[in-house]
Amino acid sequence: MATERISLTYRIVMWIARPIVRWWGRLEVVGEQQLPDGPVLLIANHDSHWDPVVIGVAGIDRRQIRALAKASLWKNPAAARVLDGMGQIPIERGRGDTQALSAAIDALQAGGCIGVFPEGTISRGKPLRALSGVGRLALTVPSARMVGARVTGAVDIARFPKRPRIRVEFFEPAGGQAQPGETAIGVSKRVMAEIRSLAPPTVPGRRKKAALLQAELD
């Protein structure tokens, strides 16, 4: 199956972000070869607002990642134009947004790479349950290859002058691809558990604020 071409808008945004993520963030990318041609369902942890951009920069040499992003980002007309140009898909989180899932299915069937954060929002250092959406996509489009992405260090981008050390690891789930007998929520939980085993929830933000929030969580 064909692979979607990377749009000009997507390339420009990743080019702008590249110095911050690759140079300042000392980005390390592992398993980039795990992003194949054809339909890909990329599943990642979400601890920082920077995560979608960090993953995008990490994978730009191989794929354009079309993330399911919160619909409120489209309220700003300028941001909406950029997001649309990047091929991102708005989703109303927590409402079972069938329209967003349908758009993601169409994109996968067209050979796209769809990025999903199954926990639905930034963890803020707190364990969150995985939602079933990514499992539904995997079972609906069995030709799509599930790929996990562990992101660590992105929370430190906002902790200037501390220099971050960002790492993105792409990997095939140890349990393999979604199986016909699995439930949607079972697929989501299985892959997220593997991601979180080496990328536990981390508090983002400035050092003092993060420390206070972590103390409240503990």
N, C-alpha and C positions, 0 to 999 in steps of 0.2 A: 504494500500500500504506500502511496506517495506521502511525502513529508511536507508540511506547510512551509512556505518560504518565510524568512525572517523579514518583517516589515521595516521600512526606513525609520519610522518613529521609534520602534523598539530599539534599533541599533543606536540611535542618537541618545536615548535615555541611558542605555547601558554604557555608552562612551562617556557621558557626563559623570556617571557614578563610578566609573572604573578607577580613577585616582584615589577616591576615598576608600573604596572597598579593597582594591588590589595593593595599592602602595601604602596608604596610611593604615589600613586594616591588616596588612601582611597576609593576604588571603592564601590559604592552602586548599587546593581542590584535590579530592581523592575519588577515584572511580568514575571519572568523566566519561569513560568508554561505556558506562552502563546506560547512557542516554542514546538509544538506538534510533534509526529511522523509523517512520511509521507512527502509529498512535501510541502515546505514552501517557500514563497516569502517574504524575509525580506527587508523592505524599511526604509532607514535611512537618517538623515541629515549628512552633511559633512563639518566640519569647521576646521579639523585638519588632518595632515597626520597620526596621531595616531588612528583615528576613526576605521579603519578596525580591528586593533589589539585589541583595547579596546572592541569592540563588540564581537570579537572572544573569548577573555578571559571571558567576561560576560556570554557567552552562551556555553562555552566548556563542561559543565557538561551535556548538553542536545544535542547539535548539532554541526556538522562541517559546518561552513558557507562558501560557495563557492562564493566569491565576483567576480563581473564583474569589473575588474581592468584595468587601462590604459595599452595598449599594449606596450608602451615604457619601462615599467618595465622589460620586457623580453629581452631587448637588452643586459643586463649583463648575461652571461651564468650561473654563479653561482646562481644569483637571479632567473633565469628562472627555474633551477632545483628545487629550494625550492618552488617556486610558483606552479609549476606543481605537486610537491609532496603534496602540500596543496589543490590541486583541484581547484585553482583559474582559472578564464576564462579571457583571454586577449580580450579587446575590443578597437576598433579604435573609439574614441569618436567623435561625431559630424558628422559621415559619414554614419549613418544608417547601422551599421555592422551586416548584416544578418547572417553571419557565427557565430558570438558570440551569437546572440539571439537564433540561432538554437541549439548551444551547451547548452545554459541555459535551453531551452525547453526540450532537451533530459535528462538533469540532473534532472529537476523537475519531469518528467515522470518516472524517475528511483527512485523517493522518496527522492531527495536531497533538501538541503536548499540553495537557491540562495540569496545572498545579493546584493542589488542595491542602489546606491546613485542617485536618479532621477535627481538631479541638475547637474550631470555630472562632477563636479569638486569642489574643495574647495571654500567655499563661500567668504572667506577673509572679512567677515563682511558685505557683500553686498547681498541683496536679488537677487536670481536667479530664473529663470523660470524652472519649472519641465519639463523634457522631456518625450516623450510618451513611451519609451521602457518598463518600468515596467508595464504600463497599457496593452501593447501588450502581455506581458508574462502572466499577470493575466487572460486576456480574452482567450488566446490560450490554457492555461492549467487551466481550471476552478476547477480542483480538488486540485490545490495548494492553501494553506491557506495564505492570506495576513496578515502579522504581521508588525506593525510599531515599530520603535526603535528611541527613542529620546536620543541623546548623549549630555551631557553638561560637561564642566570641562576639556575635553581632551586638549583644547588649552593651558592650564596652565602647561602641562608637560614640555614644553620647557622654562618655566619661572623660572628656578632654580635661587635662592634657595627658591622661593615661592613654597610651597607644594600644589599640586592640590587637588581638591575634585571632583572626577569623578562620574557621575551618568548615568546609562543606564536604560531606562524604555522600556520594551517590552509591547505592547498593541495591542488589536484588534481595527481596525479603527471604530470610532463611526458610520460611514455610512455603516458599514458592508463590506462584500466581493464584488468583482466586479460583477456587474449585466449585463445581456445580452444586455440591452438597452444603457449602458454607452459606451462612446468612450474611446480609449486608453489614450488620453491626459486628458480626464475628470477624469479617475481613478487616474492618476499620480498627477494631481493638487489637487484633493480632499484629498488624503492621506498626501501629502507633506504639505498642508495648516494646517492639524491637527498636524503634527509633529512640524512645525515651530511656531505654536501658543504658545508653551511652551519651545521651543528651538530656539530662534531667531538667525540669523547669527551673528557669533562672530569672531573677528580678532584673528588669531593665532600669536605665536612668542613671542620674548622678549618684556618686558613691554614698553620700550621707542619706539621701532620700531612699536609695535602694536598701541601705542597711536598716533603716527604720521600718521599711515595709517588710523586709525579711524577718525582723524581730517580731513583728505583729503576726506573721504567718507561723512562726515557730511557737 
